[in-house]
Amino acid sequence: MGRAHEVRAKAMAATAAARSALFMRASKEIYMAAKKGVPDPNSNLALRSAVEKWKSQHVTKDVIDRAIQKAKGGSAESYEEGRYEAFGPGGSLFVVDTLTDNTNRALTEVRTSITKKGGHMGSVIFNFTETGVLVFKGENRDEVEENLILSDVDVREVSCEDGEIEVLVEPSAFNQAKEVLNGMGVAEFETAEITLLANDPIELTDPEDRRKYDELCDMLDELQDVQNVYTNVR
């Protein structure tokens, strides 16, 4: 059928693989949150946060409900958290969080992906800061900031661009900030999670470095044990 068909088929397969990996990550995180507490988002804050996080990434209701039902069924399945740090192409830095039933497999696959693209394992976590991030549609930046401050929310920054407001808060203030925003009428968030943000983000201007970086991100994204990938690249 020709080269064009092969390229399209490969792109579709990559998209399907990435989507499958996304659903797997969501299912594991929601399952573990439900298993550690009451399997009800209304009574389990960690579970509610996990559900809302993955909903914002377009994970389907069916995937979410199955994960909660699995926890309700008393499944003995369990996963262990891991964190790996690495230097990537062109001065890029990576922090990779895993949730796995096989820590040896997780480490081997992450390390193999990193080294294939010219990187190596090493300590980089000090280049990142844990931050609560809330992004939603709106343009009333000043009003949002004022309400958060008056509610004694520990705010780092509030910005507005292209019809979206981004609120950065201390991790400990994340749930409080979310409640304040809900009270202001914000019902849906584009992003609502506690994440790692790079202290000094960089641009990769060399095309070869950028290619390797993008390929490495894709490789990590498709690994079954990887939950989150944080980098310093814009």
C-alpha positions as CSV (number, residue, x, y, z in Angstrom):
1,M,0.0,0.0,0.0
2,G,3.0,2.3,-0.1
3,R,5.2,4.3,2.2
4,A,2.4,6.8,3.1
5,H,0.2,4.0,4.4
6,E,3.1,2.6,6.5
7,V,3.7,6.1,8.1
8,R,0.0,6.5,8.9
9,A,-0.2,3.0,10.3
10,K,2.8,3.6,12.5
11,A,1.4,7.0,13.8
12,M,-1.9,5.3,14.6
13,A,-0.2,2.5,16.4
14,A,1.9,4.9,18.4
15,T,-1.2,6.9,19.3
16,A,-3.0,3.7,20.3
17,A,0.0,2.6,22.4
18,A,0.2,6.0,24.2
19,R,-3.5,6.0,24.9
20,S,-3.4,2.4,26.2
21,A,-0.4,3.4,28.5
22,L,-2.4,6.5,29.7
23,F,-5.4,4.4,30.6
24,M,-3.1,1.9,32.4
25,R,-1.5,4.7,34.5
26,A,-4.9,6.1,35.4
27,S,-6.3,2.7,36.3
28,K,-3.3,1.9,38.6
29,E,-3.3,5.2,40.4
30,I,-7.1,5.2,40.9
31,Y,-7.1,1.6,42.1
32,M,-4.3,2.2,44.6
33,A,-6.0,5.4,45.9
34,A,-9.3,3.5,46.3
35,K,-7.6,0.5,47.9
36,K,-5.8,2.6,50.5
37,G,-9.0,4.2,51.7
38,V,-12.8,4.1,51.2
39,P,-13.5,3.2,47.5
40,D,-15.8,6.3,47.2
41,P,-14.5,9.6,45.7
42,N,-17.0,11.5,47.9
43,S,-15.4,10.1,51.1
44,N,-11.8,9.6,50.0
45,L,-9.9,12.8,49.2
46,A,-6.9,11.1,47.6
47,L,-9.3,9.1,45.3
48,R,-11.3,12.1,44.4
49,S,-8.1,14.0,43.4
50,A,-6.9,11.0,41.3
51,V,-10.2,10.8,39.5
52,E,-10.3,14.5,38.8
53,K,-6.6,14.4,37.6
54,W,-7.2,11.7,35.1
55,K,-10.6,13.0,33.9
56,S,-8.8,16.2,32.9
57,Q,-6.5,14.0,30.7
58,H,-9.6,12.6,29.0
59,V,-9.5,9.2,30.6
60,T,-12.9,7.6,30.1
61,K,-15.5,7.1,32.9
62,D,-15.5,3.4,32.1
63,V,-11.7,3.1,32.9
64,I,-12.2,5.0,36.2
65,D,-15.2,3.0,37.3
66,R,-13.5,-0.3,36.6
67,A,-10.5,0.7,38.7
68,I,-12.8,1.6,41.6
69,Q,-14.8,-1.6,41.3
70,K,-11.6,-3.6,41.2
71,A,-10.6,-2.1,44.6
72,K,-14.1,-2.7,46.0
73,G,-13.8,-6.4,44.9
74,G,-10.9,-6.8,47.3
75,S,-8.2,-7.5,44.6
76,A,-4.9,-8.5,46.2
77,E,-3.0,-6.8,43.3
78,S,-0.5,-4.2,44.6
79,Y,2.0,-1.8,43.1
80,E,5.2,-0.2,44.4
81,E,6.2,3.4,43.8
82,G,9.6,4.3,42.3
83,R,11.4,7.4,41.2
84,Y,14.3,7.6,38.8
85,E,16.4,10.6,37.8
86,A,18.4,11.1,34.6
87,F,20.2,13.4,32.3
88,G,18.9,13.4,28.7
89,P,19.9,14.8,25.3
90,G,21.0,18.4,25.0
91,G,21.0,19.2,28.7
92,S,17.5,17.9,29.3
93,L,16.7,16.6,32.8
94,F,14.2,13.8,33.6
95,V,12.4,12.7,36.7
96,V,10.4,9.5,36.1
97,D,7.9,8.1,38.5
98,T,6.8,4.5,38.3
99,L,4.1,2.4,39.8
100,T,4.8,-1.2,39.3
101,D,4.4,-4.8,40.4
102,N,8.0,-5.5,39.2
103,T,10.6,-3.0,40.3
104,N,13.4,-4.7,38.5
105,R,11.5,-4.4,35.2
106,A,10.7,-0.8,35.8
107,L,14.3,0.2,36.5
108,T,15.6,-1.8,33.5
109,E,13.1,-0.4,31.0
110,V,13.6,3.2,32.2
111,R,17.4,3.0,32.2
112,T,17.4,1.3,28.8
113,S,15.2,4.0,27.3
114,I,17.5,6.8,28.7
115,T,20.7,5.2,27.5
116,K,19.4,4.5,24.0
117,K,19.0,8.2,23.5
118,G,22.4,9.1,24.8
119,G,21.5,9.9,28.4
120,H,22.5,8.5,31.7
121,M,21.1,8.1,35.2
122,G,22.0,10.7,37.8
123,S,20.6,13.1,40.5
124,V,18.6,16.0,39.1
125,I,15.7,16.3,41.5
126,F,17.1,19.5,43.0
127,N,16.3,21.2,39.7
128,F,12.6,20.8,40.3
129,T,10.0,22.1,42.8
130,E,6.9,20.3,43.8
131,T,3.9,22.5,43.0
132,G,0.1,22.4,43.0
133,V,-1.1,23.4,39.5
134,L,-4.7,24.4,38.6
135,V,-5.6,25.5,35.1
136,F,-9.1,26.5,34.0
137,K,-10.9,28.7,31.5
138,G,-11.3,32.4,32.5
139,E,-9.9,35.9,32.3
140,N,-10.6,37.3,35.8
141,R,-7.0,36.9,37.0
142,D,-7.1,39.7,39.6
143,E,-10.3,38.4,41.1
144,V,-9.0,34.9,41.4
145,E,-5.7,36.0,43.0
146,E,-7.6,38.3,45.5
147,N,-10.0,35.5,46.5
148,L,-7.2,33.0,47.0
149,I,-5.1,35.5,49.1
150,L,-8.2,36.5,51.2
151,S,-8.8,32.8,51.9
152,D,-5.2,32.4,53.2
153,V,-4.2,30.1,50.3
154,D,-0.4,29.9,50.0
155,V,-0.2,31.2,46.4
156,R,3.0,31.2,44.4
157,E,1.7,32.7,41.1
158,V,-1.5,33.4,39.2
159,S,-1.2,34.1,35.5
160,C,-3.7,34.4,32.6
161,E,-3.0,33.7,28.9
162,D,-5.2,32.9,25.9
163,G,-8.4,32.7,28.0
164,E,-6.9,30.3,30.6
165,I,-5.9,31.1,34.2
166,E,-3.0,29.1,35.8
167,V,-2.8,29.0,39.6
168,L,0.4,27.8,41.2
169,V,0.3,27.0,44.9
170,E,2.2,25.2,47.6
171,P,1.3,21.5,47.5
172,S,-0.1,21.7,51.0
173,A,-2.6,24.4,49.8
174,F,-3.8,22.5,46.7
175,N,-7.1,21.2,48.1
176,Q,-7.9,24.5,49.8
177,A,-7.2,26.4,46.5
178,K,-9.4,24.0,44.6
179,E,-12.3,24.5,47.1
180,V,-11.9,28.3,46.8
181,L,-12.0,28.1,43.0
182,N,-15.0,25.8,43.2
183,G,-16.7,28.4,45.3
184,M,-16.1,31.0,42.6
185,G,-17.9,28.9,40.1
186,V,-15.0,27.0,38.6
187,A,-16.5,23.5,37.9
188,E,-14.0,22.1,35.5
189,F,-10.2,22.2,35.3
190,E,-7.9,21.7,32.3
191,T,-5.2,20.6,34.8
192,A,-5.6,19.9,38.6
193,E,-2.6,18.1,40.1
194,I,0.4,18.3,42.3
195,T,3.4,18.0,40.0
196,L,7.1,18.8,39.6
197,L,8.0,22.0,37.8
198,A,11.5,22.8,36.5
199,N,13.2,25.7,38.3
200,D,15.0,26.8,35.1
201,P,13.2,25.5,32.0
202,I,15.3,25.3,28.8
203,E,14.8,25.3,25.0
204,L,16.4,22.6,22.9
205,T,17.6,24.6,19.8
206,D,19.6,21.8,18.2
207,P,17.3,19.7,15.9
208,E,19.1,16.5,16.7
209,D,18.9,17.0,20.4
210,R,15.2,17.8,20.0
211,R,14.6,14.7,18.0
212,K,16.3,12.5,20.5
213,Y,14.4,14.2,23.4
214,D,11.0,13.8,21.7
215,E,11.7,10.1,20.9
216,L,12.8,9.5,24.5
217,C,9.6,11.1,25.9
218,D,7.6,8.9,23.6
219,M,9.5,5.8,24.7
220,L,9.0,6.6,28.4
221,D,5.3,7.4,27.8
222,E,4.6,4.0,26.4
223,L,6.3,2.0,29.2
224,Q,3.7,0.1,31.2
225,D,5.3,1.0,34.6
226,V,5.8,4.7,34.1
227,Q,3.3,7.0,35.8
228,N,4.7,10.5,35.3
229,V,7.6,12.0,33.4
230,Y,8.9,15.5,34.4
231,T,11.4,17.4,32.4
232,N,13.0,20.8,32.3
233,V,12.3,21.3,28.6
234,R,9.7,23.7,27.4
